[in-house]
Amino acid sequence: MPYSINTLAKVLGEIKEAGIDFVVIGDTVVYLETKNRDLEGDVDLFVTNMSPFVEEENIRSIAEEHGWGFGYTDLGTPRLIIRTSEGDVIVELYENIHDFYIPEEMVQEAKKIRIRNVEVNIIHVEDYIILKARAGGPEDLEKLSKILDFIKSKGYRLNQRILRRHISFFEPDEQQLIRSRLEGLGVKL
């Protein structure tokens, strides 16, 4: 269900006020960087001040205190369901667990932006592209192809320097795999 940038700002502001620090990851980064004001899908957050997996009860308490629904992501980390005037917004909380991995350097180099009156950190679009290529399942690569077409249609140009440097945050065998997948999708490195 689509929602507005104002709703996103309200949701992220409430999460920050509840004491959860995060970096925005996932599709939301692409929407924000391409100035798309009609948002859809889950909001994926990489939590930086606690472990969503280990501190599940703390997050469940925060959800109950704020009247948010609570559930789980496919990885077993908490998912918040936040009711808004535009419908429910699903917020998935992640950390480095199982095969889900975001290098610390990507988190540290996240960009600070303002969404209405809320300041948040987001990973670079290039990081999102790298992470999707790393995941590399058929669904991930199909989605990545669509995202690459979308950002191109919006006039967004990938920063080659960031792509090359941030790929280096991974182990050599993963670097090669990421490069190969990106080049297969027409991304010049």
Phi, psi and omega in degrees: 000127181293153175213163187268167175298327177296320178294318178301315179300316180298314181297312181294323176297318179295321180294317177298313180298332179283355176096015178257115177268144188202168167238132179286131178232181174080192185304328182304324179301315181297314180300316182293316183288336178263009177063027178281121185264352175257109186257157177207164177084181179292157171254116182262128181236135173264111186282134186247350183245005177196167176264111179302327181288310183285324184258036181304318182296322176298316180292322176299319178297318177299316180299314180297317180300326183262000180074026178268149173286162183223138177202203184227147173282175177297337179271356180089010176269162184296146174234132178255140175244109186251118181283131177228173179294342179261007182113182182284137173248124180270127180240117181258132184256125184235162171208174178288108183207142183054232180273357180277117185215126172239120180302143180305325180298323178294320179293315181294329182266013178302149181273141172270128175226164174251129172247105190056245182255015184247124177269129180222162174257138177227146174289162176290151174304322179300323177295317178302315180299314180298314182295321177294319179295322179296316181301312166064008175292163181306319179294319180297315182290324176295316178296318179299319177301316179295319179296318178299318176297318181298310183293327176295319180295336179271359179080012180279131178252127178293140178274107183298323180298314179296315180305308183297315182293318184284334172298328181292352177287349181259167177296153184307318181293324178289324177303313181298317180297315180299312179302315181299315180294318180294315179297326176295337178262007176089010178276123179275133180246000000 
